[in-house]
């Protein structure tokens, strides 16, 4: 028993050391130190050219830098080395898809079959792979019908998502119907997602439907207010103010929300402060308050001189 135990310990220590190195590479990726991360990954591969974990990191590094040819090359190595890994097929399909987006439509058509095959393989290998099913939903909706686009197939994978996760399924069906220009059905499923999941993402999809697709700003505002009650995020004050400014509705509420956002602003809000200044200037322009509109647009441009939307707004304010 002892003789058997010794090599097991050696293997475990080697595995631990490699995992620590992979973890170090991931930390470098997270810090966006891609050159250093790539160097360490190549160091591992120089010792073992079939080091799957290191090859995957090289693919990830390339993907983070939108170097899709490099990412495709590394992920293709992975599916050769480990053909039963659903996640490697998913990553390969994703990199191909991103590459296709940067090509002419005519050239991109040549990648469609490979993208489909990769996502289908991932979904088949792992019956619970949520990301692959989401990719198939989006792929079948975005492809023109003459090269394989199909609402019916998209709904099939949306149903598979629902079977795995009610929230993902409802969001996927909402996406399908919104893309298919069936906003009432999209609204129904997004509301189901909100009721079941209630996450910021669920609320955001419903807000986006009202704001961008159906052009119903008052519904967007009331949904954002409901979301704020549930999640207490300062960024939602900005979102309310933005909708008010964009559609020239509920201006007093928009003004109050933007002032609250500015007062409590921090980096974690995810919205640069100059955007709040810009939206506040818009609201004051709608109120025909040139002095305050000028004050806030000047503040926006003091933060960022090349703020194109603010520069355009400044010219409009001058005409008041």
N, C-alpha and C positions, 0 to 999 in steps of 0.2 A: 504493500500500500504506500509506503514511503517513497519508493522509486517512482510510482505513478504520480505522486503528489508534487514532487520537485519540478518536473517540466510544466505542470499546471500553474505553479506559482510564477515561473519564468514568463510564461505566455501572458499571464494576468498583468505582470509588471510592465511588459512591453506594450500591451494594449492600453494600459493606463497612461504610459508616457506618450503614446501616440495621440490618445484622446486629449491630453493636456495641450499638445501642440496644435491639434485641430481647434480646440477651444481658444487658444491664443490667436489663431488665424481669424476665427470668428469675431473676436474682440477687435482686431484690427479692421475688419470689414465694417463692423458697427461704428467704428471711429472714422470711417472713410479713408483709412490709410491703405489704399489699395496696392500701391507698389510694394510696401512691406509685406502685406498679406500674400501677394503673389509670389514674392521671393521665398517666403517660408513654405508655401505650398510646393513650389518647384524643388525645394530642398528635400522635402519628403518623397517626391516622385523620383528624384535622382537615386534614392535608395531602393525604391520599389515602383517601377513604372505602372504597376496595376493597383496602386494605392487608391482605392475607391473614394475614401473620405477626402483625400487631397485633391483628386480630380474634380470631385463635386464642388469643392471650394473654389477651384479655378474657374469653373463654370459660373458660380455665383458671383465671383469678382468681376468677370466679364459682363455679366448681366447688369450688375449695379452701375457699370460704366457705359451701358447700352452698346457694348461691343458684341453684337448678336452673332456674328460669324464665329467668333471665338467661343461664345457660350454654347452655340450649337455643336461645335466640334468637341468640346469637353463632355457635354451631356450625351452625345452619340457614343463616345467611348464608354460611358457608364452603362448604357443599355446593352452594349455588346458584352461587357464584363458581368453585368447583373441583369439579365433579361427579364427576370421575374419581379423586379422592383417597380411597383406602380408609380412611385414618386419620381423615379428617374425618367420614365416615359412621359410623365406629366411635365417635368421641367424641360425635356427635349421639345415637346409640343409647344410649350409656352415660348421658348426661345425662337423657334421657327415662326410662330405667330407674330412675335414682335419684329422679327426680321422682315416678314411679309408686309407689315404696316409701313415700313420705310422704303419699299420697292414700288415700282409702277404697278398698277392694277393688273396689267397683262402678265408681268413677270411673277407677281404674287400668286396668280392662279396656279402656277406650276408647283407651289408648295402646299396647296390645299389638301391634297390626298395624304401627304405625309403628316400634316398637322392633325387631320382627322384620325389617322391610324394611331398616332401617339396618344391622343386623348382617349380614344376608344380602348386601346390596350390598357391604359392606366385604370380606366373605369372597370374593365373586365377583370383585371388582376386583383383589384381591391374593391369589393362591392360596397365599401363604406368610404370611398375616396370622394369627399365632398368637393374639393377644388376641381378635380377632373370633370365632374358633372356640371359644375358651374361653367367651366370652360366650354363644354359641349353645348350648353344652353345658349351662351353668347355667340359661339361659332355658327350654330344653325340659324340663329336669328339675323346675324350680320352678313352671312353669305347670300348673294343673289340666288334665286331659285334655280337658275340654269346651271349653276355649278354646285348644287347640293343644298342650298339653303332650304329650310323647312320648319315652319312654325310647329307642325305636328311632332317632329322629332325633338324640337326644343322643349315642348311641353312634356314629352316622354321623360326627358332627363330632369325636368323640373319636378315631375311627380316622384321620380326616384329620390331627388333631394328631399321632398316632403316626407317620404317614407323614412329617411334618415334623420331629418331635422325639420320640424314644422316651420320654424322661422325661415330657414334657408329655402324651403319649398315655396312658401308664400311670397318671399322676396323674388325668387326666380320667376314665378308665374306673373307677379306684378311687372317685372322687367319685360317678359315676353309680350304681355298685352299692351304695355306702354309703347314698346317698339313697333307693335302691329297696329298702332293708332286706334286702340280700344281703351280709352282712358277710364271709362266707368268700371271695366273689369280690373284694370290696373289699380284703381283706387280701392276696390273691394279687397284685393289681395294684400296691398300695402297696409290697409287698416287691420286685416287679420294678423299681419306680422307685428304691428304695433301692439295689438291686444295680447298676443302670445309672448312676444319677446320684449317689447318695450325699450329696446336699446336705442342709443343715439343713431345708429345706422338705420334702424327701422323708421324712426321719425324723419330722418334726412331724406329717405326715398320718397316718403309721402309729401314732404315739403317741396322737394324738387319737382314732383309731378304737378303740384299746384302752381309753383312759381314759374317753371319753364315750359311745361307741356300744355296745361289747361288754362294758364294765365288767370288764375283765381287767387290774387294776392291776399284777400281777407281770410280765405281758408288756410293759406300758408302761414299767416300771422297767428291765427288761433291754434294751429298745430304746433307752431314753435313755442307758444305760451304754455301749452300742455306739456311739451317736452321739457321746458325749463322747470316746471313744477316737479317733474320726475327726476331731473338730473342736475339742476342748479349750476349750469355752466355759464360763465360770463360770456362766452362766445355767442350764445344764443341771443343775448341782447343786441349784439352786432347784426346777427341774421335778421332779427325783427326790423331793426333800423334800416337795413339794406333793402328789404322788401318794401317798406314804406317809402323810401327814397326812390327806388326804381320805378314804382307804379304810382307815385303821388297819391298815396292813401294814408289815412290815420297818421297825419304828420306830427301831431303832438305826441302820440305814442312813440313814433319813430325817433323824435328828438330826445325824449326822456330815456329811451333805451340806449341810444348812442352815447349820451352823456354818462349813463351808468357804466357802459362798457369802457369808455375812456378813463373814468375814475378808477376802475378796478383792473385795468389792463395789465397783463403780464405776458411773457413769452409763451407760456403754456396755452394761451388762448388760440394760438395758431393763426391769428389774423394780424397783420402789421397795423400799427396804430394809424398810419396815414390814410388807410382805407376808411376808418371811422370818421376822420376829419373830412374826407372827400364826401362821404354820404351825408354828413351833417350840413355841409355847404350846399348840397343839392336840396335838402329839405328847406333851408332858409331861402334858397332861390325860389322854390315853389311858393313860399310864404311872402315873396316879394320883399324880403329883408336883405337888401344889398349889403349893408354894413357887416352883418353877421356872416352872410354867405362869403364875402371877401375875406373876412377874418379867418374862417375855417379852411378855405381853399388855400390861403397863404400858408397856413400851418401845415397842410398836407405837402405843399411844394417845398417847404423848408426842410422837411424830412427827406424828400426825394425829388430832386429837381427835374428828373426825366420821367416823372409820373404822367404818362400820356393822357389817361382819362382826366386827371386833375387839370392838366394844361388846357384840355378842350373845355372843361367846365369853367375854368377861369375866363375864357373868352366869352362864354355865354353869359356869365355873371356881369361882365363889363357892359353888356347891352341893356341891363335893367334900368 
